[in-house]
Amino acid sequence: MQPGGVRICLVGATGLVGSALMAEAVGREDVRLVAVARREAAMPPGARMEMLVGEPIDWPQLIAAAQADVMVCALGTTIRDAGSEEAFRAIDHDLVRFSAEAARAAGIEHMVVVSSVGAARASRNFYLSVKGEMEQALSKLGFRRLDILQPGLLRGHREERRPLEAWAQVLAPLADWTVLHGKYRRYRSITARKLACAVLALAKEKPRGRFVHDHDSMLRAIRRSGD
């Protein structure tokens, strides 16, 4: 960890999780954010961070310039928003892997990536199979520590309109407490803010290895950090 706290290179700053992460970092002395993005993202009031903007082809240089301790990847879309399965894969697999490879080339040894509950390469669901394939690809890159977060439905305000997801967000808290118990707890929804807290907590953890975090594991990480 560098003087002044852990230095985090964030890709995916313009999305729901990235925006929440920037907001949660405001006022904290134990973390410093450097965001790498294709376009400027609105920074929350009081943010003390850097924003490096460029096309993905430029990201390896920008990621290296961030001089970070930890890479956090919050890239993600849906097949509907991407426009096709191929376009979805280009972001949720190819661009995530490209960013991870750039992080390793820059000497970053710890990565935290946001995936999805149910991710599995062998899944018959295309979305989940791509997420699972991405997880496997990152596991082979030789990070000293790799944290894979597998949240359920993410709750929070999005810039883009997703009507079905909006209804799901309304109903999710009720389902969490009435239906999703026992082995189904991992499917519980989580707010983007809470997920961001888990990311910041895990970014400071030191044990080596590959760690997959479900809903309860993320909450335990937050408790361990004392945040």
Backbone as CSV, one residue per row, in Angstrom:
resi,resn,N_x,N_y,N_z,CA_x,CA_y,CA_z,C_x,C_y,C_z
1,MET,0.832,-1.188,0.000,0.000,0.000,0.000,0.871,1.244,0.000
2,GLN,0.519,2.215,-0.843,1.310,3.413,-0.946,0.993,4.376,0.193
3,PRO,1.910,5.328,0.481,1.627,6.344,1.491,0.333,7.080,1.159
4,GLY,-0.514,7.289,2.165,-1.792,7.958,1.932,-2.923,7.010,1.643
5,GLY,-2.671,5.721,1.727,-3.745,4.760,1.517,-3.573,3.959,0.248
6,VAL,-4.448,2.969,0.053,-4.379,2.115,-1.123,-4.820,2.916,-2.348
7,ARG,-4.075,2.790,-3.418,-4.357,3.523,-4.653,-5.078,2.581,-5.610
8,ILE,-6.272,2.970,-6.026,-7.144,2.114,-6.827,-7.300,2.686,-8.230
9,CYS,-7.070,1.850,-9.234,-7.387,2.194,-10.614,-8.764,1.610,-10.921
10,LEU,-9.716,2.463,-11.231,-11.098,2.055,-11.474,-11.431,2.147,-12.951
11,VAL,-11.866,1.043,-13.543,-12.440,1.069,-14.882,-13.925,0.735,-14.743
12,GLY,-14.745,1.500,-15.462,-16.188,1.360,-15.303,-16.765,2.437,-14.411
13,ALA,-16.121,3.612,-14.410,-16.539,4.687,-13.508,-17.888,5.286,-13.870
14,THR,-18.304,5.158,-15.133,-19.526,5.824,-15.572,-20.791,5.013,-15.284
15,GLY,-20.645,3.791,-14.802,-21.803,2.949,-14.530,-22.313,3.073,-13.106
16,LEU,-23.308,2.268,-12.779,-23.948,2.302,-11.468,-22.959,2.027,-10.347
17,VAL,-22.185,0.959,-10.465,-21.245,0.588,-9.410,-20.089,1.577,-9.340
18,GLY,-19.554,1.969,-10.500,-18.455,2.918,-10.521,-18.830,4.239,-9.888
19,SER,-20.027,4.728,-10.189,-20.492,5.982,-9.601,-20.626,5.858,-8.087
20,ALA,-21.150,4.724,-7.630,-21.285,4.506,-6.191,-19.925,4.422,-5.520
21,LEU,-18.965,3.801,-6.193,-17.624,3.673,-5.643,-16.970,5.049,-5.483
22,MET,-17.126,5.900,-6.487,-16.568,7.249,-6.383,-17.202,8.006,-5.220
23,ALA,-18.514,7.848,-5.041,-19.202,8.537,-3.948,-18.737,8.031,-2.590
24,GLU,-18.551,6.710,-2.465,-18.137,6.138,-1.188,-16.703,6.505,-0.824
25,ALA,-15.892,6.834,-1.825,-14.493,7.175,-1.563,-14.313,8.608,-1.085
26,VAL,-15.357,9.430,-1.222,-15.261,10.834,-0.817,-15.007,10.933,0.688
27,GLY,-14.011,11.700,1.046,-13.720,11.938,2.453,-12.900,10.861,3.128
28,ARG,-12.530,9.821,2.407,-11.756,8.735,3.001,-10.266,8.979,2.792
29,GLU,-9.513,8.801,3.854,-8.065,8.997,3.779,-7.322,7.703,3.450
30,ASP,-8.038,6.567,3.490,-7.367,5.280,3.298,-7.394,4.795,1.861
31,VAL,-8.048,5.532,0.958,-8.084,5.144,-0.451,-7.906,6.369,-1.342
32,ARG,-7.316,6.138,-2.514,-7.217,7.160,-3.547,-7.651,6.525,-4.860
33,LEU,-8.555,7.187,-5.567,-9.080,6.650,-6.820,-8.462,7.337,-8.024
34,VAL,-8.154,6.537,-9.040,-7.802,7.040,-10.357,-8.694,6.292,-11.342
35,ALA,-9.604,7.006,-11.983,-10.539,6.366,-12.904,-10.011,6.413,-14.327
36,VAL,-10.187,5.322,-15.049,-9.847,5.243,-16.470,-11.149,4.985,-17.218
37,ALA,-11.475,5.876,-18.163,-12.774,5.775,-18.829,-12.694,6.292,-20.259
38,ARG,-13.725,5.951,-21.027,-13.802,6.433,-22.410,-14.348,7.849,-22.485
39,ARG,-15.057,8.267,-21.447,-15.606,9.623,-21.421,-15.588,10.136,-19.988
40,GLU,-15.680,11.439,-19.857,-15.688,12.049,-18.532,-16.906,11.568,-17.754
41,ALA,-16.695,11.240,-16.495,-17.791,10.881,-15.610,-17.969,11.994,-14.585
42,ALA,-19.200,12.256,-14.219,-19.475,13.277,-13.211,-18.916,12.822,-11.865
43,MET,-18.054,13.639,-11.294,-17.485,13.308,-9.987,-18.400,13.819,-8.883
44,PRO,-18.536,13.059,-7.811,-19.375,13.519,-6.701,-18.750,14.715,-6.003
45,PRO,-19.553,15.561,-5.361,-19.014,16.709,-4.633,-17.988,16.266,-3.588
46,GLY,-16.888,16.953,-3.543,-15.854,16.640,-2.559,-14.885,15.563,-2.986
47,ALA,-15.045,15.031,-4.196,-14.158,13.950,-4.666,-12.739,14.472,-4.865
48,ARG,-11.782,13.712,-4.358,-10.368,13.997,-4.612,-9.806,12.798,-5.362
49,MET,-9.866,12.883,-6.679,-9.472,11.760,-7.504,-9.043,12.268,-8.870
50,GLU,-8.478,11.383,-9.652,-8.064,11.706,-11.017,-8.952,10.950,-11.999
51,MET,-9.179,11.559,-13.157,-9.942,10.919,-14.217,-9.093,10.930,-15.487
52,LEU,-8.691,9.761,-15.945,-7.887,9.631,-17.156,-8.801,9.135,-18.273
53,VAL,-8.927,9.910,-19.342,-9.908,9.629,-20.391,-9.199,9.258,-21.697
54,GLY,-9.661,8.202,-22.320,-9.107,7.782,-23.600,-9.872,6.590,-24.137
55,GLU,-9.675,6.276,-25.385,-10.277,5.096,-25.991,-9.630,3.836,-25.407
56,PRO,-10.338,2.709,-25.424,-9.769,1.487,-24.849,-8.373,1.135,-25.363
57,ILE,-8.068,1.473,-26.619,-6.736,1.175,-27.148,-5.650,1.902,-26.348
58,ASP,-6.035,3.013,-25.693,-5.086,3.793,-24.898,-5.049,3.365,-23.433
59,TRP,-5.949,2.474,-23.045,-6.067,2.144,-21.624,-4.804,1.535,-21.018
60,PRO,-4.051,0.701,-21.720,-2.835,0.179,-21.079,-1.901,1.286,-20.592
61,GLN,-1.748,2.342,-21.389,-0.905,3.455,-20.962,-1.533,4.208,-19.791
62,LEU,-2.849,4.378,-19.838,-3.531,5.097,-18.763,-3.514,4.293,-17.466
63,ILE,-3.707,2.985,-17.575,-3.673,2.123,-16.381,-2.280,2.132,-15.771
64,ALA,-1.265,2.106,-16.610,0.109,2.181,-16.098,0.359,3.528,-15.423
65,ALA,-0.185,4.601,-16.018,0.007,5.940,-15.460,-0.675,6.103,-14.110
66,ALA,-1.701,5.279,-13.841,-2.417,5.380,-12.564,-1.549,4.980,-11.378
67,GLN,-0.512,4.163,-11.629,0.411,3.720,-10.579,-0.357,3.188,-9.362
68,ALA,-1.260,2.271,-9.645,-2.178,1.784,-8.622,-1.677,0.533,-7.920
69,ASP,-2.209,0.320,-6.724,-1.988,-0.920,-5.979,-3.005,-1.983,-6.385
70,VAL,-4.218,-1.533,-6.716,-5.343,-2.440,-6.972,-6.089,-1.984,-8.220
71,MET,-6.447,-2.937,-9.059,-7.342,-2.680,-10.186,-8.754,-3.075,-9.770
72,VAL,-9.709,-2.172,-9.936,-11.119,-2.477,-9.714,-11.839,-2.347,-11.049
73,CYS,-12.502,-3.410,-11.457,-13.225,-3.412,-12.723,-14.724,-3.507,-12.464
74,ALA,-15.436,-2.427,-12.808,-16.890,-2.391,-12.653,-17.567,-2.290,-14.019
75,LEU,-16.874,-2.738,-15.063,-17.454,-2.736,-16.401,-18.599,-3.739,-16.474
76,GLY,-19.641,-3.371,-17.155,-20.739,-4.323,-17.318,-21.904,-3.690,-18.056
77,THR,-22.594,-4.475,-18.845,-23.769,-4.005,-19.558,-24.779,-5.150,-19.607
78,THR,-25.789,-5.021,-20.427,-26.741,-6.098,-20.674,-26.778,-6.346,-22.180
79,ILE,-27.286,-7.497,-22.563,-27.390,-7.800,-23.988,-28.309,-6.781,-24.659
80,ARG,-29.374,-6.397,-23.963,-30.310,-5.412,-24.519,-29.628,-4.077,-24.747
81,ASP,-28.886,-3.589,-23.754,-28.223,-2.295,-23.893,-27.080,-2.356,-24.898
82,ALA,-26.378,-3.487,-24.938,-25.258,-3.618,-25.869,-25.736,-3.720,-27.315
83,GLY,-26.912,-4.308,-27.523,-27.470,-4.419,-28.867,-27.376,-5.796,-29.484
84,SER,-26.465,-6.622,-28.971,-26.326,-7.979,-29.493,-25.476,-8.790,-28.513
85,GLU,-25.502,-10.101,-28.674,-24.662,-10.956,-27.839,-23.191,-10.667,-28.089
86,GLU,-22.839,-10.418,-29.341,-21.439,-10.153,-29.671,-20.951,-8.866,-29.009
87,ALA,-21.785,-7.829,-29.040,-21.404,-6.556,-28.429,-21.324,-6.687,-26.909
88,PHE,-22.235,-7.463,-26.336,-22.192,-7.708,-24.898,-20.895,-8.408,-24.514
89,ARG,-20.531,-9.433,-25.256,-19.310,-10.179,-24.966,-18.068,-9.288,-25.103
90,ALA,-18.103,-8.381,-26.071,-16.965,-7.494,-26.282,-16.675,-6.635,-25.063
91,ILE,-17.720,-6.305,-24.302,-17.529,-5.491,-23.093,-17.287,-6.372,-21.881
92,ASP,-18.217,-7.285,-21.610,-18.190,-8.020,-20.346,-17.138,-9.121,-20.286
93,HIS,-16.592,-9.503,-21.416,-15.478,-10.451,-21.421,-14.212,-9.804,-21.970
94,ASP,-14.276,-9.373,-23.219,-13.054,-8.918,-23.889,-12.449,-7.675,-23.245
95,LEU,-13.274,-6.663,-22.981,-12.739,-5.423,-22.417,-12.303,-5.608,-20.965
96,VAL,-13.033,-6.437,-20.232,-12.618,-6.736,-18.854,-11.264,-7.441,-18.862
97,ARG,-11.138,-8.445,-19.721,-9.860,-9.167,-19.791,-8.729,-8.249,-20.266
98,PHE,-8.996,-7.421,-21.253,-8.003,-6.473,-21.767,-7.511,-5.551,-20.645
99,SER,-8.449,-5.075,-19.829,-8.084,-4.201,-18.709,-7.254,-4.952,-17.677
100,ALA,-7.628,-6.192,-17.417,-6.880,-7.000,-16.447,-5.469,-7.284,-16.938
101,GLU,-5.331,-7.586,-18.214,-3.997,-7.830,-18.779,-3.137,-6.567,-18.709
102,ALA,-3.762,-5.410,-18.942,-3.034,-4.149,-18.835,-2.601,-3.898,-17.398
103,ALA,-3.453,-4.271,-16.453,-3.098,-4.108,-15.039,-1.897,-4.971,-14.678
104,ARG,-1.894,-6.215,-15.141,-0.762,-7.097,-14.843,0.516,-6.564,-15.491
105,ALA,0.411,-6.072,-16.719,1.575,-5.518,-17.406,2.127,-4.304,-16.670
106,ALA,1.236,-3.579,-15.964,1.647,-2.403,-15.202,2.166,-2.760,-13.809
107,GLY,2.163,-4.046,-13.486,2.674,-4.491,-12.190,1.648,-4.540,-11.079
108,ILE,0.371,-4.366,-11.407,-0.689,-4.451,-10.397,-0.934,-5.920,-10.075
109,GLU,-0.918,-6.262,-8.798,-1.014,-7.660,-8.377,-2.327,-8.015,-7.689
110,HIS,-3.212,-7.059,-7.542,-4.488,-7.310,-6.869,-5.600,-6.742,-7.734
111,MET,-6.610,-7.563,-8.015,-7.746,-7.112,-8.812,-9.046,-7.474,-8.124
112,VAL,-9.991,-6.549,-8.180,-11.357,-6.770,-7.697,-12.276,-6.568,-8.892
113,VAL,-13.085,-7.564,-9.220,-13.955,-7.476,-10.394,-15.394,-7.792,-10.005
114,VAL,-16.321,-7.042,-10.574,-17.748,-7.266,-10.332,-18.281,-8.184,-11.418
115,SER,-18.777,-9.345,-11.008,-19.335,-10.331,-11.928,-20.836,-10.453,-11.659
116,SER,-21.350,-11.646,-11.514,-22.781,-11.840,-11.288,-23.038,-13.155,-10.570
117,VAL,-24.045,-13.158,-9.723,-24.462,-14.408,-9.106,-24.866,-15.383,-10.214
118,GLY,-24.458,-16.630,-10.057,-24.793,-17.643,-11.054,-23.824,-17.739,-12.210
119,ALA,-22.776,-16.918,-12.210,-21.802,-16.959,-13.302,-21.153,-18.336,-13.381
120,ALA,-21.139,-18.923,-14.559,-20.535,-20.239,-14.769,-20.336,-20.450,-16.260
121,ARG,-19.127,-20.811,-16.631,-18.836,-20.983,-18.052,-19.759,-22.016,-18.699
122,ALA,-20.166,-23.026,-17.948,-20.997,-24.089,-18.506,-22.485,-23.747,-18.497
123,SER,-22.862,-22.572,-18.012,-24.275,-22.201,-17.943,-24.893,-22.154,-19.332
124,ARG,-26.157,-22.548,-19.428,-26.877,-22.463,-20.694,-27.416,-21.051,-20.946
125,ASN,-27.297,-20.205,-19.913,-27.666,-18.803,-20.052,-26.454,-18.038,-20.602
126,PHE,-26.616,-17.385,-21.754,-25.477,-16.742,-22.414,-24.818,-15.713,-21.504
127,TYR,-25.612,-14.878,-20.865,-25.082,-13.840,-19.974,-24.203,-14.449,-18.893
128,LEU,-24.695,-15.471,-18.229,-23.954,-16.087,-17.133,-22.746,-16.876,-17.628
129,SER,-22.851,-17.459,-18.824,-21.697,-18.197,-19.356,-20.558,-17.252,-19.700
130,VAL,-20.878,-16.068,-20.237,-19.837,-15.080,-20.544,-19.182,-14.588,-19.260
131,LYS,-19.990,-14.337,-18.244,-19.441,-13.911,-16.949,-18.521,-14.989,-16.382
132,GLY,-18.935,-16.242,-16.487,-18.103,-17.335,-15.996,-16.813,-17.477,-16.776
133,GLU,-16.884,-17.297,-18.074,-15.683,-17.367,-18.903,-14.723,-16.234,-18.558
134,MET,-15.277,-15.049,-18.291,-14.457,-13.916,-17.876,-13.740,-14.218,-16.560
135,GLU,-14.449,-14.793,-15.606,-13.836,-15.123,-14.326,-12.671,-16.094,-14.513
136,GLN,-12.868,-17.105,-15.352,-11.793,-18.072,-15.605,-10.588,-17.415,-16.270
137,ALA,-10.861,-16.516,-17.214,-9.763,-15.839,-17.915,-8.923,-15.016,-16.944
138,LEU,-9.572,-14.300,-16.043,-8.838,-13.481,-15.078,-8.068,-14.344,-14.090
139,SER,-8.587,-15.517,-13.795,-7.928,-16.406,-12.836,-6.591,-16.923,-13.352
140,LYS,-6.386,-16.854,-14.667,-5.162,-17.374,-15.275,-4.079,-16.315,-15.477
141,LEU,-4.352,-15.076,-15.039,-3.427,-13.980,-15.329,-2.349,-13.787,-14.268
142,GLY,-2.411,-14.544,-13.194,-1.341,-14.508,-12.212,-1.405,-13.385,-11.199
143,PHE,-2.607,-12.899,-10.905,-2.734,-11.907,-9.840,-2.362,-12.539,-8.497
144,ARG,-1.691,-11.790,-7.669,-1.393,-12.261,-6.316,-2.694,-12.485,-5.557
145,ARG,-3.661,-11.587,-5.763,-4.974,-11.741,-5.162,-6.020,-11.319,-6.183
146,LEU,-7.057,-12.149,-6.326,-8.170,-11.850,-7.215,-9.458,-12.006,-6.429
147,ASP,-10.224,-10.917,-6.329,-11.527,-10.941,-5.661,-12.616,-10.835,-6.714
148,ILE,-13.476,-11.851,-6.785,-14.576,-11.886,-7.737,-15.875,-11.705,-6.963
149,LEU,-16.584,-10.617,-7.237,-17.843,-10.339,-6.553,-18.999,-10.817,-7.412
150,GLN,-19.905,-11.592,-6.805,-21.048,-12.143,-7.530,-22.357,-11.668,-6.896
151,PRO,-22.706,-10.410,-7.120,-23.938,-9.879,-6.537,-25.178,-10.359,-7.274
152,GLY,-26.308,-10.289,-6.576,-27.589,-10.495,-7.230,-28.017,-9.195,-7.899
153,LEU,-29.305,-8.939,-7.941,-29.808,-7.713,-8.552,-29.204,-6.490,-7.864
154,LEU,-28.687,-5.562,-8.669,-28.120,-4.328,-8.129,-29.208,-3.270,-8.037
155,ARG,-29.342,-2.679,-6.856,-30.334,-1.633,-6.642,-29.655,-0.272,-6.611
156,GLY,-30.253,0.681,-7.318,-29.702,2.026,-7.371,-30.178,2.735,-8.623
157,HIS,-29.932,4.038,-8.677,-30.386,4.842,-9.812,-29.447,4.680,-11.000
158,ARG,-30.011,4.379,-12.149,-29.237,4.275,-13.386,-29.614,5.421,-14.313
159,GLU,-28.628,5.866,-15.112,-28.901,6.905,-16.093,-29.808,6.367,-17.201
160,GLU,-29.520,5.131,-17.640,-30.329,4.563,-18.708,-31.601,3.951,-18.129
161,ARG,-32.660,3.923,-18.928,-33.944,3.390,-18.473,-33.992,1.880,-18.701
162,ARG,-34.318,1.150,-17.643,-34.504,-0.296,-17.721,-35.800,-0.617,-16.983
163,PRO,-36.960,-0.516,-17.667,-38.263,-0.629,-17.000,-38.433,-1.903,-16.192
164,LEU,-38.067,-3.053,-16.757,-38.247,-4.309,-16.029,-37.374,-4.349,-14.785
165,GLU,-36.146,-3.852,-14.917,-35.245,-3.839,-13.768,-35.757,-2.877,-12.701
166,ALA,-36.375,-1.773,-13.118,-36.922,-0.817,-12.158,-38.001,-1.481,-11.301
167,TRP,-38.868,-2.263,-11.935,-39.891,-2.990,-11.185,-39.252,-4.025,-10.266
168,ALA,-38.218,-4.697,-10.762,-37.535,-5.697,-9.948,-36.914,-5.056,-8.711
169,GLN,-36.381,-3.842,-8.863,-35.777,-3.160,-7.727,-36.811,-2.848,-6.646
170,VAL,-38.022,-2.542,-7.077,-39.095,-2.265,-6.118,-39.474,-3.519,-5.341
171,LEU,-39.528,-4.641,-6.050,-39.971,-5.898,-5.437,-38.851,-6.647,-4.718
172,ALA,-37.611,-6.361,-5.061,-36.483,-7.137,-4.548,-36.390,-7.181,-3.029
173,PRO,-36.502,-6.055,-2.310,-36.375,-6.132,-0.843,-37.389,-7.074,-0.201
174,LEU,-38.600,-7.112,-0.746,-39.615,-8.023,-0.218,-39.205,-9.469,-0.463
175,ALA,-38.730,-9.760,-1.668,-38.291,-11.120,-1.981,-37.103,-11.527,-1.120
176,ASP,-36.199,-10.583,-0.863,-35.021,-10.887,-0.052,-35.415,-11.463,1.306
177,TRP,-36.415,-10.872,1.924,-36.760,-11.244,3.293,-37.827,-12.321,3.396
178,THR,-38.587,-12.529,2.327,-39.665,-13.523,2.412,-39.357,-14.825,1.688
179,VAL,-38.476,-14.776,0.690,-38.242,-15.959,-0.147,-36.793,-16.426,-0.127
180,LEU,-35.869,-15.490,-0.203,-34.463,-15.847,-0.437,-33.729,-16.130,0.867
181,HIS,-33.923,-17.359,1.356,-33.277,-17.805,2.585,-32.445,-19.052,2.296
182,GLY,-31.619,-19.445,3.279,-30.821,-20.655,3.129,-29.915,-20.579,1.924
183,LYS,-29.946,-21.630,1.102,-29.051,-21.686,-0.052,-29.385,-20.635,-1.110
184,TYR,-30.562,-20.006,-0.966,-30.963,-18.984,-1.933,-30.549,-17.576,-1.514
185,ARG,-29.889,-17.439,-0.361,-29.485,-16.116,0.105,-28.533,-15.418,-0.869
186,ARG,-27.768,-16.202,-1.584,-26.789,-15.596,-2.497,-27.459,-14.833,-3.637
187,TYR,-28.761,-15.093,-3.861,-29.487,-14.381,-4.905,-30.107,-13.071,-4.414
188,ARG,-29.899,-12.736,-3.147,-30.475,-11.502,-2.615,-29.928,-10.276,-3.348
189,SER,-30.750,-9.260,-3.451,-30.318,-8.015,-4.084,-29.371,-7.257,-3.157
190,ILE,-28.678,-6.289,-3.727,-27.756,-5.471,-2.946,-27.713,-4.073,-3.566
191,THR,-27.621,-3.061,-2.736,-27.531,-1.712,-3.276,-26.137,-1.482,-3.853
192,ALA,-26.063,-0.604,-4.846,-24.765,-0.266,-5.428,-23.852,0.319,-4.357
193,ARG,-24.419,1.074,-3.427,-23.617,1.660,-2.359,-22.993,0.579,-1.487
194,LYS,-23.778,-0.425,-1.128,-23.249,-1.511,-0.294,-22.185,-2.308,-1.050
195,LEU,-22.413,-2.526,-2.322,-21.424,-3.231,-3.136,-20.131,-2.425,-3.209
196,ALA,-20.243,-1.118,-3.354,-19.064,-0.257,-3.389,-18.287,-0.351,-2.075
197,CYS,-18.999,-0.412,-0.955,-18.339,-0.568,0.345,-17.564,-1.883,0.399
198,ALA,-18.142,-2.948,-0.165,-17.453,-4.238,-0.192,-16.200,-4.163,-1.055
199,VAL,-16.284,-3.479,-2.184,-15.117,-3.320,-3.064,-13.992,-2.607,-2.322
200,LEU,-14.305,-1.510,-1.650,-13.289,-0.748,-0.938,-12.694,-1.563,0.211
201,ALA,-13.526,-2.349,0.864,-13.031,-3.197,1.952,-12.071,-4.257,1.421
202,LEU,-12.449,-4.911,0.340,-11.621,-5.982,-0.212,-10.337,-5.448,-0.829
203,ALA,-10.368,-4.225,-1.318,-9.163,-3.630,-1.914,-8.042,-3.497,-0.898
204,LYS,-8.386,-3.497,0.373,-7.375,-3.325,1.423,-6.923,-4.651,2.031
205,GLU,-7.537,-5.770,1.629,-7.179,-7.057,2.218,-5.921,-7.624,1.556
206,LYS,-5.126,-8.352,2.339,-3.794,-8.771,1.897,-3.609,-10.254,1.573
207,PRO,-4.378,-11.185,2.169,-4.104,-12.600,1.887,-4.107,-12.913,0.390
208,ARG,-3.195,-13.782,-0.008,-3.093,-14.170,-1.419,-4.182,-15.173,-1.787
209,GLY,-4.503,-15.212,-3.071,-5.413,-16.244,-3.551,-6.533,-15.691,-4.420
210,ARG,-7.427,-16.596,-4.791,-8.606,-16.267,-5.583,-9.817,-16.430,-4.684
211,PHE,-10.594,-15.363,-4.538,-11.719,-15.366,-3.615,-12.997,-14.994,-4.369
212,VAL,-14.016,-15.837,-4.245,-15.315,-15.569,-4.870,-16.286,-15.188,-3.763
213,HIS,-16.931,-14.030,-3.912,-17.759,-13.476,-2.855,-19.232,-13.445,-3.256
214,ASP,-20.057,-14.166,-2.486,-21.495,-14.077,-2.683,-22.044,-12.966,-1.785
215,HIS,-23.346,-12.860,-1.687,-23.992,-11.776,-0.932,-23.472,-11.687,0.497
216,ASP,-23.490,-12.800,1.222,-23.081,-12.774,2.625,-21.586,-12.531,2.785
217,SER,-20.793,-13.052,1.864,-19.345,-12.842,1.919,-19.001,-11.373,1.757
218,MET,-19.729,-10.667,0.899,-19.485,-9.237,0.733,-19.830,-8.464,2.001
219,LEU,-20.919,-8.838,2.646,-21.286,-8.164,3.896,-20.256,-8.432,4.992
220,ARG,-19.712,-9.647,5.017,-18.656,-9.947,6.010,-17.410,-9.120,5.755
221,ALA,-17.076,-8.908,4.495,-15.897,-8.089,4.171,-16.081,-6.659,4.695
222,ILE,-17.290,-6.140,4.558,-17.572,-4.792,5.056,-17.425,-4.745,6.571
223,ARG,-17.942,-5.766,7.255,-17.822,-5.802,8.715,-16.370,-5.906,9.155
224,ARG,-15.567,-6.696,8.434,-14.159,-6.828,8.793,-13.421,-5.494,8.689
225,SER,-13.839,-4.692,7.724,-13.139,-3.425,7.507,-13.510,-2.364,8.542
226,GLY,-14.650,-2.598,9.220,-15.088,-1.631,10.208,-15.769,-0.426,9.631
227,ASP,-16.092,-0.446,8.314,-16.757,0.702,7.673,-18.265,0.685,7.937
